Amino acid sequence: MRERLGRECVYVPSCRLAVYLSLRRWCAPGGTVLMSPVNDDVMVFVVLAAGLRPVMAPMPPRDGNIDIRAVPESTWRSVGAVLTTNVYGMPDDVDELRTRCDRMGIPLLEDAVHAIGTTVGDRPIGTFGTAAWGSPSPIPPARVDRCVHFVRPWCRTRRGFVYSGP
Ligand SMILES: Cc1ncc(COP(=O)(O)O)c(C=O)c1O
């Protein structure tokens, strides 16, 4: 996976744990996370478990992802992170989300669970987020208790924090 994505990967025993670790690592305590309302329900509970508040984004009927242009500017200014889902393998406009997040100085967290193998341009899903994760668990024949956490080597947040590693 490291070779395929060109970024550091960490194997963790559950995808939910990968999401939880990412949220705790990259989101300010008590902050908000912009996400699509179409998602596995466990994701809402992981966001809550991490002490954060999910903010449901407007959603275009065609793909269930975040309707970037319909998100009010006041919401963009207030959210602490964006979580992109790539519902059923249909990617969000990740270039636009990445640009917005960089402009706001907030992390883009990328759920690649439904979209392992999907590319945007020639770039695989899983390479756009500050952190990303994947899991074979929604695919019954591939079900294993293991998932992958893809880590961006640095992240600048609104508070000017820089992470260099792992
Ligand atoms: C989009 C999405 N993210 C995360 C998860 C959580 O994965 P896991 O069940 O491996 O913890 C799922 C599970 O189906 C999912 O569909």
The ligand as an SDF file (V2000), in Angstrom:
LIG
                    3D

 16 16  0  0  0  0  0  0  0  0999 V2000
  -17.4640    4.6610    4.4640 C   0  0  0  0  0  0  0  0  0  0  0  0
  -17.0780    3.8050    5.6360 C   0  0  0  0  0  0  0  0  0  0  0  0
  -16.1290    4.2740    6.4910 N   0  0  0  0  0  0  0  0  0  0  0  0
  -15.7210    3.5560    7.5470 C   0  0  0  0  0  0  0  0  0  0  0  0
  -16.2560    2.2980    7.8120 C   0  0  0  0  0  0  0  0  0  0  0  0
  -15.7900    1.5620    9.0130 C   0  0  0  0  0  0  0  0  0  0  0  0
  -15.0450    0.4460    8.6540 O   0  0  0  0  0  0  0  0  0  0  0  0
  -14.8340   -0.7380    9.6910 P   0  0  0  0  0  0  0  0  0  0  0  0
  -16.1680   -1.4550    9.7540 O   0  0  0  0  0  0  0  0  0  0  0  0
  -13.7650   -1.5900    9.0580 O   0  0  0  0  0  0  0  0  0  0  0  0
  -14.4240   -0.1750   11.0290 O   0  0  0  0  0  0  0  0  0  0  0  0
  -17.2220    1.7690    6.9630 C   0  0  0  0  0  0  0  0  0  0  0  0
  -17.7880    0.4490    7.2060 C   0  0  0  0  0  0  0  0  0  0  0  0
  -18.5240   -0.0960    6.4340 O   0  0  0  0  0  0  0  0  0  0  0  0
  -17.6550    2.5410    5.8520 C   0  0  0  0  0  0  0  0  0  0  0  0
  -18.5980    2.0910    5.0010 O   0  0  0  0  0  0  0  0  0  0  0  0
  1  2  1  0
  2  3  1  0
  2 15  2  0
  3  4  2  0
  4  5  1  0
  5  6  1  0
  5 12  2  0
  6  7  1  0
  7  8  1  0
  8  9  2  0
  8 10  1  0
  8 11  1  0
 12 13  1  0
 12 15  1  0
 13 14  2  0
 15 16  1  0
M  END
$$$$
